[in-house]
Amino acid sequence: MIDMSKEKNIRNSIDLLLDVCSLMMTSGANTKRIIDSVNRFAQVLNLKSHALISHKSIIMTLIDLETNESYTVVTQIPRHGVNYSIVSDVSRASWVAVNHQWSFEKLYNRIQEIKSQKRYPVWLELITVSLAGAGFARIFGGDYLNMLVAFIATFIGFSVSKTAHHYKANTYVRVYLASMAASLVASLGILYGIGQHPDIALATAILFLVPGVQLINSFNDLYNNHILNGIVRFVSGFIIVLAISLGMLTIMLIFKLNVLG
Amino acid sequence: MELLYLDLIEKAVWAGIAALGFGILFNIPKKVILTVFILGFFAGIVKFVFLSIDFNVVTSTFLASLFVGITSIPFAHKVNKPIVVFSIPAIIPMIPGYYAYKTILGIRKFTFVKMDDKGHEQLLNSIFSNGFMVLFILFAITVGVSAPMLLLGKDMARKLKD
């Protein structure tokens, strides 16, 4: 039996291109890169694409250049999670596809292949991110004991974040809980006076939650005149920053920490 | 003096490790892991050297991000990956976490602790100086890292096509 979804027609093409769009959007590509890549894929299939891409949904019209037939579909984008391997592979595939004039089936198979790639194992993420937390403590002038506290606090905060992600919690709730957990551990360092500058460990333990990719993409979109997307990304990043600080404030109020001056 | 250099290099190594940690979190391709560490390390060196010769934090951060933005272009050409894959993890260690923390502390104290007008004045001072520091450092990072990409945008695309 022939797999119907691999046959080249305008309906299957638009499904594939929407898949590419939503894959890149969730993985943390900026809007210009998404539009460029999708246009290249459309060019390979001898189609013309026009897309309106927003944070949660995409509207795309495809025009077949031979028959002038057109097709428009609106689709929802699933939850975001930064994945630069996907951004890199899809971008690369769009260039190679243009240069080698890939067939629809080849394109389809390549995208499925990219989608099925595995992430780094969770334990590796946990260890490297915690080391990054310790590194931040060193950069901001902490000593080795502060780094140890920052490491443990990041480790626990990140585990909480992963667990909340597993239970599909709201993003901002997840960040709030993770920030609370990390600050809780780091404030124990302040209460027991571990190291010379225990407040540095508190300041750096929550840095893994900072939405760096979101904020940088936001500025990138603004520079490239995708102003609306830029604003959306900025606001969503800003709410995450608020959630982080709220988590920290909660713990400070509970422990009545008074570390400023 | 030698001790100072050692301290600087050690901090830069930790900046590299932090960059690498965020790279893993963002699931960068395996091929570029070492590159991200190296970029993070040199970005740290640039920033700390400028800081040690009494440059302002915002200026040193801008120069370090500009450095990352420029050097990631040849790396990107070499392994055929988008620039953001290296540049963004490498600049993450420069995020002004400590200033943001001090801003929040100030706001907390301003809202929840009773004090006289003079205390409030001092707090407002600290909230604004730290808060604007955060804003300008973030601005320096994003402009510095994306300026080379934006300026060379069209040329890059043509080169990659050939």
Interface residues (C-beta under 8 A of the other chain):
Chain A: G28 A29 N30 R33 D36 V82 N83 Y84 S85 I86 V87 S88 D89 S91 R92 W95 V98 N99 R119 Y120 L124 E125 T128 V129 S130 L131 A132 G133 A134 G135 F136 R138 I139 F140 D199 I200 L202 A203 T204 I206 L207 F208 V210 G212 V213 L215 I216 F219 N220 Y223 N224 V241 S245 M248 L249 M252 L253 N258 V259 L260
Chain B: E10 K11 W14 A15 I17 A18 A19 L20 G21 F22 G23 I24 L25 F26 N27 I28 P29 G44 N80 K81 P82 V84 V85 I88 I91 I92 P93 I95 G97 Y98 A100 Y101 K102 I104 L105 G106 R108 K109 F112 S126 L138 I141 T142 V143 V145 S146 L150 A157 L160 K161
